[in-house]
Amino acid sequence: MTIEKRVQLLKEALKGVKNVTVESFPGLLVKYLRKKKASIIVRGIRAVSDFEYEFQMALMNRRLDREIETVFLMPDEAYTYLSASMVKQVAKLGGNVSGLVPKCVEKFMRNLKNEK
């Protein structure tokens, strides 16, 4: 899926949510944050396996810019072991992904499957 399509789906899923902007950018996140005059990164951690990768990323971002902080959020326990690759596989095999992704993404995934 292209970046443009991801941005389109995110905008559709988040329309009606105030104070949210969806943008893509090339290059380093810390450079993008500087450009936007932002200093906080919010990331989700589902399980311990996510923590190692996210922790390394947070430390590298801090090394690149000492003013940047990363805040980690935990999901509802119902989504703890859910991953995008798992949802894609279920959708690809014709399974029901409603309630796991926004309606617009569910529709997009269903249409992809029907095109093949």
C-alpha positions, -999 to 999 in steps of 0.1 A, spaced: 0 0 0 13 34 -9 20 62 17 -6 83 -1 -33 55 4 -23 51 41 -26 89 47 -60 88 29 -73 59 51 -60 76 83 -77 109 74 -109 91 68 -107 70 100 -99 101 120 -123 126 105 -143 142 132 -115 139 157 -105 174 167 -69 186 168 -56 157 147 -36 162 115 -24 133 93 8 140 73 36 119 59 72 130 57 105 118 44 135 112 65 141 112 103 112 117 127 133 140 149 138 164 119 101 164 112 94 171 149 118 201 148 101 214 117 67 211 135 81 226 167 70 194 185 89 175 212 68 145 221 65 111 204 36 89 214 40 52 207 20 22 216 35 -9 232 15 -41 230 38 -67 245 74 -70 258 85 -78 223 75 -43 212 93 -27 241 128 -37 231 124 -22 196 106 9 208 131 15 236 160 14 212 141 38 189 134 62 218 170 62 229 182 69 193 157 97 189 169 111 223 205 109 211 197 127 179 178 154 198 179 157 236 147 178 237 126 149 223 107 127 247 89 94 239 57 85 258 46 49 257 9 39 259 -5 4 265 -35 -9 246 -66 -23 260 -59 -60 269 -82 -71 240 -56 -57 215 -24 -67 233 -15 -95 210 -30 -80 179 -7 -70 150 -12 -55 116 3 -85 99 -21 -108 117 -51 -86 107 -39 -85 71 -35 -123 70 -70 -128 84 -85 -104 59 -66 -120 30 -80 -154 39 -115 -140 40 -119 -137 78 -139 -111 96 -118 -81 108 -146 -59 119 -139 -43 153 -102 -47 147 -97 -19 122 -117 13 113 -147 7 89 -129 24 60 -99 1 64 -121 -29 67 -138 -19 34 -105 -13 17 -92 -47 28 -124 -64 16 -121 -46 -18 -85 -57 -21 -95 -93 -15 -123 -91 -40 -100 -77 -67 -79 -108 -68 
